[in-house]
Structure formats: C-alpha cells, structure tokens
Amino acid sequence: MNIVLTGSLGNIGKPLAIELVQKGHSVTVISSKAEKQKDIEALGAKAAIGTMQDVDFLTKTFKGADIVYLMEAWEGIGSIFDKDVDFVAAFNKIGNNYKQAIAQSGVLQVVHLSSIGAHTNTGTGSLFVHHTVENILKELPENVSIKFMRPVGFFNNIFRYMQTIKTKGKIIQSYGGDKKEPWVSPLDIAAAITEEMENPFNGRSVRYVASDEVSPNEIAKIIGAAIGKPDLEWSVISDDETLQGMLSADVNEWIANGFVKMQAAQRDGSLYADYYMNKPTLGKVKLVDFAKEFAKIYNQSN
Ligand SMILES: NC(=O)c1ccc[n+]([C@@H]2O[C@H](COP(=O)([O-])OP(=O)(O)OC[C@H]3O[C@@H](n4cnc5c(N)ncnc54)[C@H](OP(=O)(O)O)[C@@H]3O)[C@@H](O)[C@H]2O)c1
C-alpha cells in the first residue's frame, strides 16, 4: 500500500516507518526539517518536507495514498515556556488543515493518533484538544473511514521525573499511591497502528492502546531498582504547589493548569473511565523493559 505518515521520525513515527517498510509498503514520511531527509531515506522510506500548518503541502503529499496517519506535534506549535502560544487555536487549525487535506486529496482511510481523555471535553485538562480534533475529523464525509487510536500515557513521560530524582532523590507529582493505571510504549502503539493499517476498517471507531498497568509506587520501585536506588519514593504534593512550581518555571499558563487538571483526573480515575469500558489487550513492552532504557540514559546524564 501507499502510506503517508505525519509525525516524522518521532517516538511513534520511527518504529512505525520501519515496520511498514519491512512489511513491503511504500512509505512517505513527513518532516518539517530538510535535514531529516537522509535519515528517512536510510529507512527505505520517501521524505516529504513540509509542515502540518500547510494545507497545500498536505493535500499534495496525501494524494494517491491508500492510507494516511495523522498526528498533532506539540513541538510544532510552540514552546511550553512561551506564554503567548495559543495551543487550543493551534490544535483547531491543524485539525481543520488535516480535514481539508484529506477531503481535497481523496484519501479514504485515515488512522488518527488521538489520546486517552479524548472521550470527553471536560475534566481532562489539556487533553481536550484531542477530543476537538477527533470531532473535526468526524465532519469528513461518511465514506472516509477513520480509526482513532487513543494511547494512554507514554513510558517516555517518565524521563521527566529524572530531574527531581537527581536533585531531590524522589519522584514528585500531584497524584500517587497504589492504584494501578495504564502506560504504553510507542513501540506497541506503532505495532497497533500497523495492525490497523493491514486490516482495512470501515466507518469510525476507537482503539485504546496500552502496554502495562502499574501504580505510581510500583513505578518508583521498578525505576529505583533499575538505577540502583531501591528506596526511591514517589512523593505527592498539592495541586496548588504543582501549579505554582510550573508557573514560577515560566510554563505557559494554559499548559500548567491543564497538566494539574489532567493529574487530578488520573488521581480520581475519571481519565480512564472510557478506557476501562473498552479495555485493549496489553502490548508486549513492559515497564521493566522501559526501566532498562531509563537507567541507561539516567547513568549517562549528570
Ligand atoms: N506523551 C504521552 O503520554 C501521550 C499520550 C497520548 C497521546 N499523546 C500524543 O502523541 C503525540 C506525540 O506523538 P510522538 O511522541 O510520536 O511525537 P513526537 O516524538 O513528539 O514527534 C513528532 C514529530 O513531528 C515533527 N514535527 C514537529 N513540528 C512539525 C510541524 N510543524 N509539521 C510537521 N511535523 C512536525 C517533528 O519531527 P521533525 O523535526 O522531523 O519535523 C517531531 O519529531 C501528541 O499528539 C501527543 O499529544 C502523547
């Protein structure tokens, strides 16, 4: 099949491109940076250099594709430390660009990378932008089939805990405890997307993607063991302390508020309400596998 991927060689994009090329598909990877062309070609894919903000570029690139993978890249919108970035408007714009480019190019099969939390527009913090984009794409004519992939939190987010592990000897978040929650490896997301692409789907449907279910305290234990700190603790601070900490680090106000609200939804479980009603089979990569990768990078950094 002719497959076009947004998301460049990012967390999901790279393993996805590798897997699809290996399976014999003709793959085009979109990157916003010309210097990525050689890395994309080295994987056996074609490179299309342009941005998700450019509808004409997207339309031209999507033309002739049997299936297109759509994702919204936060880094392509702006820095979370820029107080002037309007992430809500930007997500709306990208959703509409994708809708227009899919309609104009005549593509009939779409896999959209959405997110946990996209089932609702309230109480999930910043994640409601994924709900918005899903709804924009649903406005496409009925003959465009769309698979909405809703991964849970990526293991990669655990890299963000590295700083306080190094400086304060613990993980510090505004939720914690022994209640298990789902986590996912981008490798399992790429595998799930490949599976969907190779089994043509009709209409509109949602697939949650998760790899493992572990509690905050189990994460501290597994990551702690991997880095030689078996007593590593996951400590909980208040929502307000988290918010003030982010604001004083100059994080964009909408991002900071959204983050605190998302963790509140993790704490009360509402973030996962729809996930547990549509629970997927867990993928292959487990937290213990990610912990080895974490330890390697932890040991290399100061
Ligand atoms: N982290 C989580 O826990 C989580 C959970 C659920 C859903 N999600 C969603 O997953 C998505 C992130 O996926 P990912 O981790 O695979 O992405 P990623 O690693 O952040 O990669 C996205 C790639 O997009 C490219 N890009 C940046 N700006 C662009 C632009 N203006 N136009 C076109 N391409 C651009 C960049 O590559 P180039 O530099 O080559 O352009 C970048 O490497 C987000 O939508 C996020 O909300 C994340």
PDBQT file of the ligand as one rigid body, heavy atoms in Angstrom, charges set to zero:
ROOT
HETATM    1  N1  LIG A 401       3.165  11.607  25.777  1.00  0.00    +0.000 N 
HETATM    2  C1  LIG A 401       2.056  10.968  26.080  1.00  0.00    +0.000 C 
HETATM    3  O1  LIG A 401       1.914  10.418  27.148  1.00  0.00    +0.000 OA
HETATM    4  C2  LIG A 401       0.914  10.925  25.088  1.00  0.00    +0.000 A 
HETATM    5  C3  LIG A 401      -0.220  10.184  25.383  1.00  0.00    +0.000 A 
HETATM    6  C4  LIG A 401      -1.256  10.136  24.451  1.00  0.00    +0.000 A 
HETATM    7  C5  LIG A 401      -1.162  10.831  23.262  1.00  0.00    +0.000 A 
HETATM    8  N2  LIG A 401      -0.034  11.553  23.019  1.00  0.00    +0.000 N 
HETATM    9  C6  LIG A 401       0.048  12.305  21.753  1.00  0.00    +0.000 C 
HETATM   10  O2  LIG A 401       1.043  11.729  20.947  1.00  0.00    +0.000 OA
HETATM   11  C7  LIG A 401       1.514  12.729  20.059  1.00  0.00    +0.000 C 
HETATM   12  C8  LIG A 401       3.033  12.707  20.037  1.00  0.00    +0.000 C 
HETATM   13  O3  LIG A 401       3.467  11.588  19.293  1.00  0.00    +0.000 OA
HETATM   14  P1  LIG A 401       5.023  11.257  19.171  1.00  0.00    +0.000 P 
HETATM   15  O4  LIG A 401       5.567  11.177  20.554  1.00  0.00    +0.000 OA
HETATM   16  O5  LIG A 401       5.221  10.134  18.238  1.00  0.00    +0.000 OA
HETATM   17  O6  LIG A 401       5.559  12.582  18.504  1.00  0.00    +0.000 OA
HETATM   18  P2  LIG A 401       6.976  13.251  18.686  1.00  0.00    +0.000 P 
HETATM   19  O7  LIG A 401       8.042  12.265  19.019  1.00  0.00    +0.000 OA
HETATM   20  O8  LIG A 401       6.791  14.440  19.532  1.00  0.00    +0.000 OA
HETATM   21  O9  LIG A 401       7.310  13.609  17.175  1.00  0.00    +0.000 OA
HETATM   22  C9  LIG A 401       6.578  14.452  16.400  1.00  0.00    +0.000 C 
HETATM   23  C10 LIG A 401       7.432  14.855  15.210  1.00  0.00    +0.000 C 
HETATM   24  O10 LIG A 401       6.657  15.768  14.452  1.00  0.00    +0.000 OA
HETATM   25  C11 LIG A 401       7.549  16.568  13.702  1.00  0.00    +0.000 C 
HETATM   26  N3  LIG A 401       7.059  17.954  13.643  1.00  0.00    +0.000 N 
HETATM   27  C12 LIG A 401       7.294  18.976  14.511  1.00  0.00    +0.000 A 
HETATM   28  N4  LIG A 401       6.718  20.094  14.083  1.00  0.00    +0.000 NA
HETATM   29  C13 LIG A 401       6.099  19.802  12.925  1.00  0.00    +0.000 A 
HETATM   30  C14 LIG A 401       5.327  20.551  12.000  1.00  0.00    +0.000 A 
HETATM   31  N5  LIG A 401       5.080  21.853  12.207  1.00  0.00    +0.000 N 
HETATM   32  N6  LIG A 401       4.829  19.919  10.916  1.00  0.00    +0.000 NA
HETATM   33  C15 LIG A 401       5.084  18.615  10.690  1.00  0.00    +0.000 A 
HETATM   34  N7  LIG A 401       5.806  17.839  11.535  1.00  0.00    +0.000 NA
HETATM   35  C16 LIG A 401       6.312  18.429  12.630  1.00  0.00    +0.000 A 
HETATM   36  C17 LIG A 401       8.912  16.529  14.418  1.00  0.00    +0.000 C 
HETATM   37  O11 LIG A 401       9.861  15.956  13.525  1.00  0.00    +0.000 OA
HETATM   38  P3  LIG A 401      10.697  16.907  12.513  1.00  0.00    +0.000 P 
HETATM   39  O12 LIG A 401      11.582  17.737  13.379  1.00  0.00    +0.000 OA
HETATM   40  O13 LIG A 401      11.416  15.941  11.667  1.00  0.00    +0.000 OA
HETATM   41  O14 LIG A 401       9.667  17.709  11.762  1.00  0.00    +0.000 OA
HETATM   42  C18 LIG A 401       8.684  15.601  15.605  1.00  0.00    +0.000 C 
HETATM   43  O15 LIG A 401       9.741  14.733  15.817  1.00  0.00    +0.000 OA
HETATM   44  C19 LIG A 401       0.955  14.071  20.537  1.00  0.00    +0.000 C 
HETATM   45  O16 LIG A 401      -0.163  14.440  19.751  1.00  0.00    +0.000 OA
HETATM   46  C20 LIG A 401       0.511  13.749  21.947  1.00  0.00    +0.000 C 
HETATM   47  O17 LIG A 401      -0.499  14.572  22.443  1.00  0.00    +0.000 OA
HETATM   48  C21 LIG A 401       1.012  11.597  23.882  1.00  0.00    +0.000 A 
ENDROOT
TORSDOF 0
